[in-house]
């Protein structure tokens, strides 16, 4: 047990010091001067049965104070709940175009199919935009967000600029699991490394992705990621790898560049659906990777707790010390992300227990796939052979 505890401690020392300082959670959208000329932007919102939020989301886009040309396109993906009608009838200072997406074609994931069809329509127009902003039908944006995004993208020459929207953390399950989700995401995709053009690490948050039109065309459009279920990070990888020196940016939402998810995360079912849908896809549908991930979660997050408790109970000093030190480093690393959601060090200490729930979600994701249930979302099941 002492060897396991020491190995867990070594891992946490590495994560704290040699993983791009991801845990600082300090990558927020920086302020930037206005460019001499504002590029045209087209917002594309894929929507499938989003009647609950689409009106609020479209209305927020319409109220944007972006100084340049801003078009809003809703790609209606066979909605049956009145989503298209609500989007069309949302009143605001900017017009909204609703496109009806053809039936899903085999070999495409639903969201990417909707985006692809919208891009095809935009491509056929006499003038194409400088940027396309992909966003979700549950993401409400601040009226200044597009101005901030484009200003930063223009100043820093970013081919892709993304914001991690603030997620709902109300209720027991949301409060316990949402900050942990943000922490795990940053650990998998360290924002400082993503934002470093010298690093090959790439990632994005699909809720808000601003991409240069020429960068999208350079990778072959949405067809380049047609089967991707983790579409945001796959898109970022394609863009960053498209040419030497290509820069992308991923930031946490900030007070002056706010994006907020309207998705309710209060229930266990909501959190399970969010994680289990893509967890196994993240592992490449590999059973060995699933086993390794679960063992890794146990080693990194649960072993320090077990070592601390067993060490103190059995009077094994070194076991207790290594376990407690790992647990302390873990809490210190988690605290900046927890602080974003209004939580302190006492909350950060509870990260191992949140990790155990995420391990359960990951196992569920693999188990469901192996039973042929694939990745269920909005009435569709996506399978992988």
C-alpha positions, -999 to 999 in steps of 0.1 A, spaced: 0 0 0 29 24 7 42 19 -28 8 28 -43 5 58 -20 40 70 -30 32 66 -67 0 86 -62 21 113 -45 45 114 -74 17 117 -99 3 147 -80 37 164 -78 39 159 -116 4 173 -122 11 203 -100 44 212 -115 46 198 -150 12 197 -166 11 233 -179 -1 248 -146 -36 238 -157 -48 238 -121 -44 276 -117 -76 281 -138 -63 315 -148 -68 314 -186 -96 340 -191 -104 359 -222 -79 388 -222 -88 424 -230 -78 435 -265 -80 468 -285 -106 471 -312 -93 461 -347 -93 488 -374 -120 468 -392 -145 444 -378 -148 411 -397 -182 398 -407 -194 370 -383 -221 344 -388 -235 326 -358 -246 290 -364 -268 273 -337 -276 236 -343 -309 229 -326 -328 197 -321 -358 199 -298 -345 229 -279 -379 247 -274 -371 253 -237 -340 275 -243 -339 285 -280 -359 317 -276 -337 330 -248 -305 320 -267 -315 336 -300 -327 367 -282 -294 371 -265 -276 368 -299 -299 394 -314 -290 419 -286 -253 416 -293 -234 449 -295 -209 436 -320 -199 466 -342 -196 446 -374 -220 425 -395 -235 397 -375 -258 371 -390 -277 345 -370 -285 311 -384 -304 283 -366 -299 249 -381 -331 231 -372 -323 194 -370 -357 177 -373 -372 193 -341 -407 182 -332 -413 206 -302 -416 239 -320 -380 249 -319 -380 263 -354 -411 284 -349 -398 299 -316 -365 308 -332 -383 324 -362 -407 344 -340 -381 357 -315 -381 395 -319 -349 415 -318 -328 440 -337 -310 414 -358 -328 390 -382 -327 352 -376 -325 327 -404 -338 292 -397 -325 264 -420 -342 230 -420 -315 203 -419 -321 172 -442 -325 138 -425 -293 126 -408 -269 108 -432 -251 76 -421 -216 83 -410 -223 117 -394 -231 127 -359 -262 148 -356 -247 181 -344 -219 180 -371 -245 172 -398 -265 202 -388 -234 225 -388 -222 210 -421 -255 218 -438 -254 254 -425 -219 258 -437 -228 245 -472 -256 271 -474 -232 299 -462 -206 288 -487 -230 292 -516 -235 329 -508 -219 357 -528 -200 368 -497 -187 345 -470 -180 358 -434 -146 363 -419 -155 342 -389 -182 316 -380 -192 312 -344 -205 277 -335 -226 277 -304 -252 255 -287 -289 261 -283 -285 263 -245 -257 288 -243 -267 324 -234 -241 350 -244 -234 384 -230 -240 413 -254 -202 421 -254 -189 386 -260 -186 386 -298 -168 419 -296 -143 405 -271 -138 373 -290 -131 389 -324 -108 415 -309 -87 388 -293 -87 366 -323 -76 395 -346 -49 407 -322 -34 373 -316 -40 358 -350 -61 330 -336 -76 305 -361 -99 293 -334 -110 310 -302 -132 292 -277 -149 300 -243 -157 274 -216 -192 285 -207 -202 287 -170 -222 256 -162 -252 254 -139 -240 242 -105 -272 245 -85 -286 217 -65 -267 189 -48 -255 171 -79 -246 202 -98 -227 218 -69 -208 186 -62 -199 175 -98 -198 206 -121 -166 222 -106 -150 188 -108 -160 185 -145 -142 218 -152 -112 207 -133 -110 173 -151 -114 190 -184 -85 214 -177 -64 184 -166 -71 166 -199 -67 197 -220 -45 222 -202 -55 256 -213 -20 271 -211 -7 244 -234 -36 248 -258 -29 285 -259 8 279 -266 16 277 -303 47 257 -296 26 229 -280 7 203 -300 -20 201 -273 -54 213 -287 -89 216 -273 -120 237 -274 -154 240 -256 -182 234 -280 -206 259 -264 -187 288 -280 -163 283 -308 -152 312 -331 -133 299 -361 -119 318 -390 -136 310 -423 -103 303 -441 -92 280 -412 -124 260 -415 -120 256 -452 -83 246 -448 -92 215 -429 -120 205 -454 -149 220 -435 -171 200 -411 -166 168 -431 -132 165 -415 -149 157 -382 -181 141 -395 -182 112 -371 -168 130 -341 -188 128 -309 -163 150 -290 -166 175 -319 -151 205 -302 -118 191 -293 -115 172 -326 -121 204 -345 -94 222 -324 -70 194 -331 -76 196 -368 -72 233 -369 -40 235 -348 -24 208 -368 -34 222 -402 -2 243 -405 29 251 -385 25 279 -361 -13 279 -362 -27 295 -330 -58 286 -311 -72 299 -278 -93 283 -251 -104 304 -221 -127 303 -191 -157 326 -192 -150 359 -175 -170 388 -162 -165 408 -194 -169 379 -218 -196 358 -203 -212 327 -217 -237 308 -195 -252 274 -200 -289 272 -195 -288 234 -191 -302 223 -158 -276 202 -139 -294 198 -106 -304 162 -110 -282 130 -110 -297 121 -144 -286 153 -160 -250 149 -148 -249 112 -158 -262 121 -193 -236 148 -198 -207 126 -189 -217 91 -198 -226 101 -234 -191 107 -245 -168 92 -218 -162 60 -237 -157 79 -270 -130 99 -253 -113 66 -246 -114 56 -283 -140 28 -275 -111 8 -261 -119 -17 -233 -83 -17 -221 -83 21 -220 -115 19 -199 -100 -5 -175 -68 17 -173 -88 48 -168 -108 33 -139 -75 21 -123 -60 55 -129 -89 72 -112 -85 49 -82 -47 55 -80 -48 93 -84 -79 102 -65 -90 74 -42 -56 59 -31 -47 91 -11 -79 88 9 -74 51 16 -37 56 25 -45 84 49 -73 66 67 -55 32 68 -22 48 78 -37 66 107 -58 37 118 -30 12 116 -3 35 130 17 34 97 32 68 97 47 69 63 16 56 47 -5 82 64 20 110 56 22 102 19 -16 97 16 -23 130 34 2 149 14 -13 137 -19 -47 146 -6 -35 180 4 -19 187 -30 -51 175 -47 -71 200 -27 -47 228 -34 -48 221 -71 -86 219 -71 -92 251 -51 -88 277 -79 -114 259 -100 -137 255 -70 -133 292 -62 -148 301 -96 -180 284 -84 -179 300 -50 -164 271 -31 -135 270 -7 -108 246 5 -132 225 25 -151 218 -7 -119 211 -26 -109 184 -1 -140 164 -13 -127 160 -49 -119 123 -45 -156 115 -39 -166 134 -70 -140 115 -89 -155 82 -77 -189 93 -92 -171 102 -125 -155 68 -125 -190 53 -122 -202 74 -151 -172 63 -172 -179 27 -165 -216 32 -174 -205 47 -207 -184 17 -217 -210 -8 -204 -238 7 -224 -217 8 -256 -207 -28 -252 -244 -37 -249 -251 -19 -282 -268 11 -268 -241 35 -281 -242 72 -272 -278 82 -268 -286 119 -273 -318 137 -283 -335 104 -293 -305 91 -313 -281 63 -306 -246 66 -321 -226 34 -322 -190 27 -330 -177 -6 -344 
